Amino acid sequence: MEHTGIHINKTALTALGIEKVQKINWNWPNAALYEEAVRRGEGCISQGGPLVVQTGQHTGRSANDKFIVRDSETENTIWWDQNVSMKPSQFDVLWGDFKDYMGENELFLQELFGGADLDHRLPVNVITEFAWHSLFIRHLLRIPASTELGDFAAEFTIISLPGFRADPVRHGTRSETVIAVNMTQRLVLIGGTSYAGEIKKSVFSILNYLLPKKSIMPMHCSVNIGETDDAAIFFGLSGTGKTTLSANPDRTLIGDDEHGWSENGLFNFEGGCYAKMIRLSEKAEPEIYATTKMWGTVLENVVMDPDTRVLDLDDASLAENSRGAYPLTSIPNASATGRCGQPKNVIMLTADAFGVLPPIARMTPSQAMYHFLSGYTAKVAGTEKGVTEPQATFSTCFGAPFMPRHPSEYGNLLRNLIAEHSTTCWLVNTGWTGGAYGTGNRMPIKATRALLAAALDGSLNNAEFRVDDNFGVEVPVSVTGVDSTILDPRSTWADKGAYDAQAAKLVAMFIDNFAKFNDHVDPDVRVAGPIAA
């Protein structure tokens, strides 16, 4: 049986200058897309029901192939030190070639919202060449109610054509892959890659550009809330425990990746999750693991036995970055609305492999802005010859690749919101204690959870605090149920001189990294960081 779509609104295509399409399947529901993806050979069904797909050459984002059109709209608003420009004339040629390609292929279109805040959500049209991409984005964005579709008016359009090949000479690209964002025309063109994450992250980048103009803070973070409406924000780069610590059975999950902070409170940008699957543990993350057995889940680059259809989540032969996309309704304690009130706590997670930072510390709004702009974590020593020490990683705003504007805009917004709502800010180190990686031990997860619980329920604010000698943040002297020794990193090191040397090294790294922001922040933020001895 052929599915004909819920409604066809050709005016929306005409407004984009799309006069010719072979066929466009409008707002197909999940089951129809699932069926079509299998019929086309885009994917296979695994044991339990998930749709398993492979993305080929591109198993992650193509960061070097992303461009923003530089014109009067973006000349003075985009952070050009971080973002690569494309000429309007090059985009026009690319768009013309996109339209020619679209005229020769059957396509899928979804009308969706980016953002759960009813006052600030972004209506988008997502046009895809693959049926499974259409299913994927229905999971990741928010589906309008049937009563909203008749009056749906997209403010942005994202078009993903994996079969299209860009021409570096003709289009000004670096390869045959392209992600081109035109803020003036409200259009994103994605070509030459099957990695579905490009579609999701395009929406995030757009909201990161649009929302600050409305004094709304876009954030790469997770959010949860307890029974007393004590909402918490969790910032953190990969490996810091953002997903693990925010996935608390005693608290409702608002979302695990992208959120906004408006005058109405916190809101999820998404309607689903895009979780890493490689070496996923049923014991450690049972809720996420359960989605690998559910109908509707889309599994990217997960290895499956072709005969038994059994998954092997430990096999990285297709990709280390294997992923699963599923709606938030697949998670038992997830919020149905994707919204909550103003946050009581902001948590900034770091995995300090140098063993210097305390397991938890309280920050002022200025210190929070400093550490937000720094976006610090540390990777453990690799296997390369001669690499024997941890490596510091600084990703401003905990998501530099998705920040079109200068980081100071986001940092100032965050500082102002924290002050306005009297939000308490915490720096939590899930990294090493008793020495650096290779000498010390990983911070006990039991201690981290106990400290985090005390921070979230407010009891930690009543503790006695000391000022950290290196970073100036407030560190609790004792916390019920936690070994007090661990609260003073220096005391956990057998060689105190070695700790002092390591601390001085880390302080210098922070200062060197922050130098590029000194001219863009107020004096209170400049002095909120560590001070060299």
Disulfide bonds with the S-S distance in Angstrom:
none
